[in-house]
Structure formats: C-alpha cells, structure tokens
C-alpha cells in the first residue's frame, strides 16, 4: 500500500483500487491495522501494594506498546507480587514480579521478574526496580553542568525516610555525618526540621548530597533511593547493592561500599564537600556508563511466558509447599 497527502485528505492506493480516507479517520484506521498485528494478552494483577492501579502501572503501560492487553478475572496469566496471597486462587500461568528484597519461589510461580542475580533459564528475567521508575530513570542520561549545579545548591545534605525498621546502618551513617555537619532529616523518621517534606524531589534539589541508603543490602538491590537524587543532581551517598558499580558509574557518587571503615568514608565526604573542584568533577561524571536491561526484552519475556504457559512443578501449591 502506498500513501500520499492531497490537501485535506490522505489517499491510500493498492494494486486494484484507491481509497480516500479523511485525515480525521486515518489515525484510527492505522491503529486498527497495528492492533490486528499485536499479540493479545488476557491478564490480571493481584497482591501488589495498596496504591497499585491495575489500569495504569509500569507493567501494563509497557506491554501496551506492543500488545493488546485485556484485564479479566479469568486470565491466561496472573501477575502477582508480595503483598498478599490472592494468587493462590488462580490456576493459570503465574508471573511473580517484585522490586522488594524478597527472592522469587519458582516452585510456586511459573516465571519471575526481580533484581536478583539468578539463573533459571527462560523462567527468570532480571529487571531492577529502578528501570520501572519511568518518571525518574529517563532523566539520568541528560548531560550535566557541574559548575552551574554547584552554584544552585543552598544546603549540605538531606535524609528523608519514614521507615524506622530498615537496616541500622542507615541511622548510623546519619549520625556519623551529623558529627561533621548537620544533616536535615525531613521524613517521619529522625525528623529534625520540625516539618514533614511534602515534595521529596524538589527538596532534594537544594542539597549537595543525599543519603541514599536502601532498606537492606543485597546484590543487585537498587531502587529509587539512588536514582531520585541523581535526577535532581544531588550526589547520592549510597549503600545497599554491593555490585552497584556493575550498573552505575561510581565515580559520579559516593559509594559507601568502597570504604573499609567510617573514618575513611567521612574523610572522603569532607574532601568532596570542601573542595569545589572535586565536587564539580564528580558531578560532571555521567551517572550511567554501562548497558542496562532493555524494555523490549522485558516485554519479550512476558510475551514468551504467556505463550509457553505453566512451568511450575505439578502438585505444589502455597498451601501444601
């Protein structure tokens, strides 16, 4: 089929005749053609966090780029997470997805997606949580002007957390850095600014540094805690994924895992804080210098899981495992 524009119409020709379609209908017509070539996935979600929207989330929005997705209570594939057990009520293919520091159990699910470094052949796909932060991750590739960024900073360091049950190392570091210079804690936990921050990213933007400690430490476990300060050009002070250098440029932030003790860490932080040239040099480094998992591979994995169907052992359920 050959298309050409004529005034206010789009004319489409094939070998036998010509069809003139008004412009207002063309996008719909092309959309119909595209959708006919797309795979149709009948899915449902369960056991995600309370604010999860089945109609609007990273998974379904990404799949819709290449698939027609139908949400149904009688799915061919149920996608579930860690916040409940409703998945036991489904007898279809099961895909476990999490960004939490919890290992998938492939005796219960057929397929899994998480951040862990695992090898279950075509039953597992590693896709770190930060890849799903579509309002943050794409901004990490923008070029930075370290001098301009430093001149925009008005505060030293921030610590914004609500979870008081995280690894104690996070609080220990907060107190350690406070021994050098006051760290502003604007979350519910260890608050010292007499108010709760209502816009985390805009608050981070003012600070030279952000304490970016994960809730716990595990290889591959990197969340929004690292990439949010990156987006706002506040140098992260990071701990959590001891393999973070496999995915991010550790010359662009302070990686606590690189230090043998707190004294060496604090000495380095003070050097970066008091030497503008060192700060600018670090800020000018790109956040990312290695290849990350691709969105198209994420889609391909789910499509393949949908087509292959059940792979979990027969006879094993949550109740008898």
LODREN-563086 format. One record per residue (C-alpha): residue in one letter; x negated, y negated, z negated. Coordinates in steps of 0.25 Angstrom, whole numbers, plus 2048, in hexadecimal, padded with zeros to 3 digits. Each point is the difference from the previous one (the first is absolute). Example, Ala and Ser with C-alpha at 12.3 -4.5 7.8 and 13.67 -1.06 7.14 Angstrom:
<torlos>
a7CF8127E1s7FA7F2802
</torlos>
This chain:
<torlos>
x800800800x7FB7F2804x8057F47F9x7FF7F1804x8067F37FBx80A7F8808x8047F37FAx8098047F4x80180F804x7F780C7FEx80080980Dx7FD80E7FFx7FD80980Cx7FF80F802x7FF80880Dx80E800804x8077F37FBx7FE7F37F8x8077FD7F3x8017F27FBx8017FE7F1x8027F37F9x7F47FC7F7x8098017F3x80280F802x7F2803805x7F98027F2x80C8097FCx7FE80880Dx7F18027FEx8028037F1x80A80B804x7F680680Ax7F57FF7F5x8098077F5x80380B80Ax7F1804800x7FF7FF7F1x80080C7F6x80C8007F7x7FD8027F1x80B8047F7x7FA7FD7F2x8047FC7F2x7F87FA7F4x8008037F1x7F87FF7F3x7FA7F2804x7FF7F47F6x80D7F97FCx7FD7F480Ax7FE80980Cx8097FD80Cx80380C809x8047F780Bx7F47F77FFx7F28057FCx7F3803806x80280E804x80E7FE807x7FB7F3807x7F3806805x80880D805x80A7F7807x7F47FA809x80080E807x80D8087FCx80F7FE7FEx8028037F1x80D8047FBx8028007F1x80980B7FCx8048087F3x7FE80D809x7F17FD804x7F7809808x7F57F97F8x8007FA7F2x7F57F77FCx7FE7FF7F1x7F77FA7F5x7FD8027F1x80B7F87F9x80A80C7FFx80480E804x80C7FE80Ax7F780680Ax80380E7FAx80E7FE805x7FC80180Fx7FD80D808x7FA7F980Cx7F17FC803x7FA7F87F5x7F67F5801x7FA7FB7F4x7FA7F1800x7FA7F87F5x7F67F57FDx8008047F1x7F48087FAx80780D801x7FC80C808x80A80680Ax80480E7FDx80180780Ex80780C7F9x80C7F77FFx7FF7F780Cx7FD80480Ex7F87F4804x7FA7F47F8x7FA7F3802x7F87F97F5x7F27FA7FDx7F980C7FBx7F4806808x80780E802x7FF80A80Bx80D807803x7FE80180Fx80D7FB807x8087FF7F3x7F97F47FAx7FD7F2805x7F77F67F9x8067F2800x7FC7F77F5x80B7F77F9x7FA7F3804x80380480Fx80E7FF7FDx7FF7F17FBx8057FA80Dx8017F27F9x7F18017FCx7F880A808x8007F980Ex7FA7F37FAx7F38077FBx7FB7FF80Ex8007F1801x7F37F8801x7FC7F87F3x7F97F37FEx7F98027F2x7FC7F27FEx80F7FB802x80580B7F8x7F77FD7F4x8047F1801x80E8047FEx7FE8077F3x8047FA7F3x80080B7F6x7F680B7FCx80680E7FFx80E8067FEx80680D7FAx80F802804x80580D7FBx80D8057F9x7FC80F7FDx7FA8027F3x7FE80F802x7F57FF80Ax7F28057FEx7FA7F97F4x7F47FC809x8097F5806x8027F97F3x7F18027FCx7FC7F880Cx80A7F57FEx7FA7FE7F2x7F1801805x8027F580Bx8087F87F6x7F38007F7x7F97F880Cx80C7F7804x80F8007FEx808809809x80E7FC802x80A80B7FDx80D7FD807x80780D7FFx8088067F4x7F48087FCx7F67F87F7x8067F3805x7F87F37FBx8067F5809x80E7FF7F9x80880480Cx80280B80Ax7FB7FE80Ex80C80080Ax7F880080Dx7F48097FEx7FA7FE80Ex8017F17FFx7FA8007F2x7F4809805x7FD7F680Bx7FB7F67F6x7F58097FAx7F2803804x80280E7FAx80B80A7FDx7FF80C7F7x80480B809x80080D7F8x80980B804x8098077F5x7F780C801x7F4805807x80080B80Bx7F880180Dx8087FA80Bx80A7F97F7x8007F1805x80D7F87FFx8057F2802x7F77FC7F4x7F47FF809x8067FA80Cx8097F57FAx7F47F87FBx7F980380Ex80C7FA807x8007F47F7x7F17FE801x7FD8037F2x7F48097FEx80580D7F9x7F98067F4x80480E804x80080E7F9x80880C803x7FC80780Dx7F18047FEx80080380Fx8057F2803x7F47FD809x80580A80Ax80B7F7803x7FD7F27FCx7F37F7801x7FB8007F2x7F77F4804x80D7F8800x8048027F2x7FB8057F2x80180F7FFx7FF8047F1x7FC80E805x7F37FB805x7FB7FC7F2x7F98097F5x8057F87F5x8087F47FBx7F47F77FEx7FB80280Fx80E7FD805x8027F47F8x7F37FA804x80380280Ex80E7FA7FFx7FA7F37F9x7F67FF80Bx80B80080Bx8087F67F8x7F57F67FDx7F980180Ex8097FA80Bx7F780580Bx80280F7FBx80F7FE7FEx8017FA80Ex7F780C806x80980A7F9x80D7F9805x7FB80080Ex7FF80F801x80B807807x8098087F6x80080C80Ax7F5805808x80480F802x80C806807x80C8037F9x80B80A802x8097FC80Cx80F7FD7FFx80280880Dx7FA80D7F9x80A7FD7F4x80B80180Ax7FB80C808x7FE8087F3x80F7FE7FBx80580380Ex7F880D801x8048047F2x80F7FD804x7FE80980Cx7F880B7F9x80A8027F5x7FE8077F3x7F28047FCx8018027F1x80080E7FAx80D808800x8078027F3x7F97F57F8x8087F47FBx7FF7F67F5x8088087F6x7F880D801x7F27FB803
</torlos>
